[in-house]
Amino acid sequence: MLSNKELGAYLKKLRENRNLSLRQVDYRSSVSFSHLSMIENGTRKPTALTLKELANVYNVDYIDLYEKAGYLDLAESEKLKNNEKNNSAVVLVYGTIPAGIPMECIEDIIDTEEISTDMLKGGKQYFGLRVKGNSMEPEYLDGDTLILEKVDNCESGDDCVVMVNGNDGTFKRVFKNENGIILQPLNPSYSPIIYTNEQIETLPVRIIGVVEEFRRKKRRK
C-alpha cells in the first residue's frame, strides 16, 4: 500500500507517460482538474471510483491501482481477477451516494453484485452505489443498491448520479431544458437543485451514471 504522496506521484507518472495534461484528463473523465491536482500532490486520497476512472483513461489495470491505494487485499484482488478471466459479470459497489443534498461521496468498495452478461453487450460498463437518504422515496429507499451504466450524458427524465466539483455526488431525476438542468428529488419534502449552463461548465456538473436497475434487501438491519 502506497502513501497518498507516493500514490499521487505514481498517478502523475502514468498521466505523463500518456502525454496527457490535467485538463485533458478532466475532459476525458469525471475527475476534475483541481481534484486530480490535489491527488497528484498527495493532499487528497483518490476514491476507488476515481481510480477506476483514471485506470480507464491511462489504460492500466484498475485492480492494480486499488491494491496500491489499499482498497483491496490480496484475496479480494485474486477474486476479481478470477472473475474477469471467467467473464463473470460482477459489479463493484462503491459505498454510498446521498439522495439528499450534494455531499462528498464515500466510495470505498463495500460489496459486489452480479448482473446478466447480456448487459455488457456493446462494451457497456456498470458500477454500483448504495443509496443514502430519503429524497428519492418512495421509488428508491435508503439502503437500496443502484446498478448504474457508466455514461457521461443522459436523457431528460433519467435517474442519475451527478457529480459536482469533481468530488460531490447526488442521486436525482435529471430534467434538461435550454437554460440548464434540474436535479429533481421524488420526495416532495425536498426542493429541486438547479444548475445553469454556465454552472454546468464551470463547477463542473457531470452525469456519471444512469440507473439500469436497483437491488433491495428484503430485511433491513
C-alpha positions in Angstrom: 0.0 0.0 0.0 1.4 3.4 -1.0 1.1 6.6 1.0 -1.0 9.4 -0.5 2.1 11.2 -1.7 3.6 8.0 -3.3 0.3 7.2 -4.9 -0.1 10.7 -6.2 3.4 10.6 -7.8 2.6 7.2 -9.3 -0.6 8.5 -10.9 1.2 11.6 -12.2 3.8 9.4 -13.8 1.0 7.4 -15.5 -0.6 10.6 -16.8 2.7 11.9 -18.1 3.5 8.6 -19.8 0.3 9.1 -21.8 1.3 12.6 -22.6 -1.9 13.9 -21.0 -2.3 17.2 -19.3 -4.5 17.7 -16.2 -7.1 19.4 -18.4 -7.1 16.6 -20.9 -7.8 14.1 -18.1 -10.6 16.4 -16.9 -12.1 16.4 -20.4 -11.9 12.6 -20.7 -13.3 11.7 -17.3 -15.5 12.9 -14.4 -12.3 13.7 -12.4 -11.9 17.5 -12.4 -8.6 19.4 -13.0 -8.5 20.7 -9.4 -9.3 17.3 -7.8 -6.7 15.5 -9.8 -4.1 18.1 -9.0 -4.7 17.6 -5.2 -4.5 13.8 -5.7 -1.1 14.1 -7.6 0.2 16.4 -4.9 -0.7 13.9 -2.2 -3.1 16.2 -0.4 -6.2 14.1 -1.2 -6.6 10.3 -1.5 -8.4 9.2 -4.6 -11.6 7.2 -4.1 -12.0 3.8 -5.6 -14.3 5.1 -8.2 -11.9 7.9 -9.1 -9.1 5.3 -9.5 -11.3 3.2 -11.9 -11.9 6.3 -14.0 -8.2 7.1 -14.1 -7.3 3.5 -14.9 -9.6 3.7 -17.9 -8.0 6.9 -19.2 -4.5 5.7 -18.6 -5.3 2.2 -20.0 -4.0 0.4 -16.9 -5.4 -2.3 -14.6 -7.7 -0.7 -12.1 -7.2 -3.7 -9.7 -3.5 -2.8 -9.5 -4.4 0.8 -8.6 -6.8 -0.5 -5.9 -4.1 -2.6 -4.4 -1.7 0.3 -4.4 -4.3 2.5 -2.7 -5.1 -0.1 -0.1 -8.7 -0.7 -1.2 -8.2 -4.4 -1.8 -6.3 -7.1 0.0 -4.6 -10.0 -1.9 -7.6 -12.3 -1.6 -10.1 -9.7 -2.9 -7.7 -8.9 -5.8 -7.4 -12.6 -6.8 -11.2 -13.0 -6.6 -11.7 -10.0 -9.0 -9.0 -11.2 -11.4 -10.5 -14.7 -11.5 -14.0 -13.3 -12.2 -12.6 -11.3 -15.1 -10.8 -14.3 -16.5 -14.0 -16.3 -16.3 -16.0 -13.5 -17.9 -18.2 -13.3 -14.8 -20.5 -10.3 -14.7 -19.6 -8.7 -11.4 -20.4 -5.1 -10.4 -18.4 -3.4 -7.7 -20.5 -1.4 -5.2 -18.6 1.8 -4.2 -20.1 2.9 -0.9 -23.0 5.4 -0.6 -24.4 8.1 -2.8 -26.6 10.7 -1.0 -30.2 11.0 -2.0 -30.4 14.4 -0.4 -28.3 17.5 -1.0 -24.9 17.0 -2.7 -22.1 15.9 -0.4 -18.8 14.1 -0.7 -19.3 10.5 -1.9 -18.0 7.7 0.2 -16.6 5.4 -2.5 -14.8 2.5 -0.6 -15.7 -0.9 -2.1 -18.3 -2.3 0.2 -20.0 -5.1 -1.8 -20.4 -6.8 -5.2 -23.5 -7.6 -7.3 -23.9 -10.0 -10.1 -25.5 -8.9 -13.4 -26.5 -10.6 -16.6 -23.7 -10.9 -19.1 -26.2 -9.6 -21.7 -25.9 -6.2 -20.1 -22.3 -6.0 -21.1 -23.0 -6.2 -24.8 -21.8 -3.2 -26.8 -19.0 -2.6 -24.4 -21.2 -1.2 -21.7 -19.7 -0.7 -18.2 -21.5 -0.7 -14.9 -20.9 0.2 -11.3 -22.9 0.1 -8.1 -23.6 2.7 -5.4 -25.6 2.4 -2.2 -28.4 5.0 -1.6 -28.2 7.1 1.5 -31.2 9.3 2.5 -34.8 9.6 1.6 -35.1 12.3 -1.1 -35.8 9.7 -3.8 -38.6 7.9 -1.9 -41.0 6.3 -2.5 -39.3 4.8 -5.6 -35.9 4.3 -4.0 -35.2 3.7 -0.3 -32.3 4.3 2.0 -30.0 1.2 1.6 -31.0 0.3 -1.9 -28.1 -0.6 -4.2 -28.2 1.1 -7.6 -26.8 -0.7 -10.7 -25.7 2.2 -13.0 -24.4 2.3 -16.5 -21.3 4.4 -16.7 -22.2 7.3 -19.0 -21.4 11.0 -19.4 -24.8 12.0 -20.7 -28.5 11.1 -20.2 -32.0 11.7 -21.5 -34.2 14.1 -19.7 -36.1 12.3 -17.1 -33.4 9.7 -16.3 -32.5 8.8 -12.8 -28.8 9.6 -12.5 -25.8 10.0 -10.2 -24.4 13.5 -10.8 -21.0 14.8 -9.7 -20.5 18.4 -8.8 -17.0 20.0 -8.3 -15.4 16.6 -9.2 -16.0 15.1 -5.8 -19.5 15.8 -4.6 -22.3 13.5 -5.8 -26.0 13.2 -5.5 -28.7 10.9 -6.9 -31.7 12.6 -8.6 -34.0 12.5 -11.5 -32.5 14.8 -14.2 -34.5 17.1 -16.3 -32.9 19.2 -19.1 -34.0 22.5 -20.6 -32.4 25.3 -22.7 -31.2 27.1 -19.5 -29.5 24.1 -17.8 -30.6 21.1 -15.8 -32.8 20.4 -12.8 -32.0 17.7 -10.3 -35.4 16.7 -9.1 -36.0 14.7 -5.9 -39.0 12.3 -5.9 -39.8 13.1 -2.3 -41.9 16.3 -2.2 -40.3 17.3 1.1 -37.2 18.2 -0.8 -36.6 21.1 -3.2 -35.1 20.6 -6.7 -31.5 21.7 -7.4 -31.0 23.9 -10.4 -27.8 24.5 -12.4 -27.4 26.9 -15.2 -25.5 26.0 -18.4 -22.7 28.2 -17.1 -22.5 26.4 -13.8 -22.5 23.0 -15.6 -19.3 24.1 -17.4 -17.5 26.0 -14.6 -18.3 23.9 -11.5 -18.4 21.4 -13.4 -21.7 19.4 -13.2 -21.4 16.0 -14.8 -23.5 12.9 -15.2 -21.5 9.8 -14.3 -24.2 7.1 -14.3 -27.8 6.3 -15.2 -29.8 3.8 -13.2 -30.2 0.5 -15.1 -31.8 -1.3 -12.1 -31.7 -1.4 -8.3 -31.5 -4.1 -5.7 -33.3 -4.1 -2.4 -32.7 -6.3 0.6 -36.0 -7.8 1.9 -34.9 -7.3 5.5 -33.1 -4.2 6.7 -31.0 -4.0 9.9 
